[in-house]
Amino acid sequence: MTAQIPLLELIKQKLEQGDVELPVFDAVAQKVYDAVQNGTMDADGICNLLQEDPILVSEVLRMANSSFFSGLAEIETLQDAVVRLGMKQLSALVMSISQKRMYSCSGGLFHDRMVTLWQHVSVAALSARWIANNTGYKKIADQAHVAALLHDVGKLSLLRIIEELASSGDLPISDDLVDATLDLLHAEHGSALLELWGLPTVFSEIVRQQSVEEIEEENVLLNIVRLADRACAKEGISDRPNPDLCLDSLPETTFLAMDDITMAELCIAIEDMVSVAA
């Protein structure tokens, strides 16, 4: 524990002093998400907004045509994507693409960590959507997608901070130290970051509560996100893989009433989700 103190103190000091460059939420993604949630823009308006970012458009079309979302015919326009996906599902995909950019921007010490972390959160997001759709909670599938997508954003931000601190060359860094530091700080820091971005409180609360030992059974969204996170870890799609984890014995599995067949189908689906999240 004493080995962690200097790094923890440095991070807390930088955060308290505002001496860090925190991730900035993508402006177009935020406009799209807010407009869809508030019902202030129709489909044509959303498409016009997205067209401000051609790369975003190409990624939306790629994901909409993936095996996870595709119908019988390939779609070629944003308007077709809206018809196939619906506005809320489209906004969740836009959120996913904007998050991918944040995880892809590091070329430093933790590049490989961030690649692994991105694969985890993106597949966890699709897994959360799948779980919601297959356990009677289809109405919150889009919300579950976004909540799982954001659940480890604190790790992303902290890795950036540690990367900057390590660049000085006089701070001893080990994988164990980094892991322990993330475990201690990422939930609270991630929750604070989502509040800074102005995202709905439900998401910051999910991030804050994701690691508590006992959760409220009636918190359906939190149960879905936690199960998606653990299912990915079971399948090795995680920064903390856990192949020996018994998903059937988890309280989240019991609460969501997932039987053996449904759980097996989820694990198979996760294999397909990896290509969607690439």
Residue pairs with C-beta under 8 A, 6 or more apart in sequence:
3 177
4 177
4 180
4 181
4 184
6 171
7 162
7 165
7 171
7 173
7 177
7 181
8 181
8 184
8 185
10 165
10 171
11 158
11 161
11 162
11 165
11 181
11 185
13 19
14 20
14 161
14 165
15 161
15 189
20 160
20 161
20 164
21 160
21 164
22 157
22 193
22 196
23 102
23 153
23 156
23 157
23 160
23 193
25 98
25 197
25 199
26 98
26 101
28 49
28 50
28 52
28 53
28 56
28 94
28 98
29 56
29 94
29 95
29 97
29 98
30 197
30 198
31 49
32 46
32 49
32 50
32 90
32 91
32 94
33 91
33 94
33 95
34 40
35 41
35 45
35 46
35 49
36 46
36 87
36 88
36 90
36 91
37 91
37 200
41 49
43 79
43 82
43 87
44 79
46 78
46 82
46 87
46 90
46 91
47 78
47 79
47 82
50 56
50 57
50 60
50 78
50 94
51 57
51 78
56 94
56 97
56 98
57 78
59 97
59 100
60 78
60 81
60 90
60 93
60 94
60 97
61 75
61 76
61 78
61 81
63 69
63 93
63 96
63 97
63 276
64 70
64 75
64 80
64 81
64 84
64 85
64 93
65 74
65 75
66 275
66 276
67 272
67 275
67 276
68 126
68 272
68 273
68 276
69 84
69 85
69 89
69 276
71 84
75 81
75 84
81 90
82 90
85 93
88 142
89 141
89 142
89 145
91 142
92 125
92 129
92 142
92 145
92 146
92 149
95 146
95 149
96 122
96 125
96 145
96 149
99 118
99 121
99 122
99 149
99 150
99 153
100 118
100 122
102 153
102 156
103 114
103 115
103 117
103 118
103 121
103 156
104 114
104 115
104 118
106 114
106 159
106 160
106 163
108 163
108 167
109 163
109 166
109 167
109 173
110 159
110 160
110 162
110 163
110 178
113 159
113 178
113 239
114 156
114 159
116 238
116 239
117 152
117 155
117 156
117 159
117 239
118 277
119 237
119 274
119 277
120 152
120 232
120 237
120 238
120 239
121 148
121 149
121 150
121 151
121 152
121 153
122 149
122 273
122 276
122 277
123 232
123 237
123 270
123 273
123 274
123 277
124 148
124 149
124 151
124 225
124 228
124 229
124 232
124 237
125 145
125 146
125 148
125 149
125 228
126 145
126 273
126 276
126 277
127 148
127 228
127 231
127 232
127 266
127 269
127 270
127 273
128 141
128 144
128 145
128 147
128 148
128 224
128 225
128 228
129 141
129 142
129 144
129 145
129 148
130 266
130 269
130 273
131 137
131 144
131 224
131 227
131 228
131 231
131 256
131 258
131 266
132 138
132 140
132 141
132 144
132 145
132 224
133 141
134 258
134 262
134 265
134 266
135 224
135 256
135 257
135 258
135 262
136 257
137 144
137 220
137 224
140 220
140 221
140 224
143 202
143 221
144 221
144 224
144 225
144 228
146 203
147 202
147 203
147 206
147 221
147 224
147 225
148 224
148 225
148 228
148 229
150 190
150 194
150 199
150 203
150 206
150 207
151 190
151 206
151 207
151 210
151 225
151 229
152 186
152 190
152 239
153 190
153 193
153 194
153 207
154 182
154 185
154 186
154 187
154 188
154 189
154 190
154 191
154 193
154 207
155 182
155 186
155 190
155 239
157 189
157 190
157 193
158 181
158 182
158 185
158 186
158 189
159 178
159 182
162 173
162 178
162 181
165 171
166 173
179 240
183 211
187 207
187 208
187 209
187 210
187 211
188 208
190 204
190 207
190 208
191 204
191 205
191 207
191 208
192 204
194 203
194 204
194 207
195 201
195 204
202 221
206 221
206 222
206 225
209 215
209 219
209 222
210 222
210 225
210 226
210 229
215 222
215 223
215 226
215 251
216 222
217 223
217 251
217 255
220 256
223 252
223 255
223 256
224 252
224 256
226 252
227 247
227 250
227 252
227 253
227 256
227 258
229 238
230 242
230 245
230 247
230 250
230 252
231 247
231 263
231 266
231 267
231 270
232 238
232 270
233 240
233 241
233 242
233 245
234 242
234 243
234 245
234 247
234 267
235 267
235 270
235 271
236 243
237 270
237 274
247 253
247 263
248 260
248 263
253 263
258 266
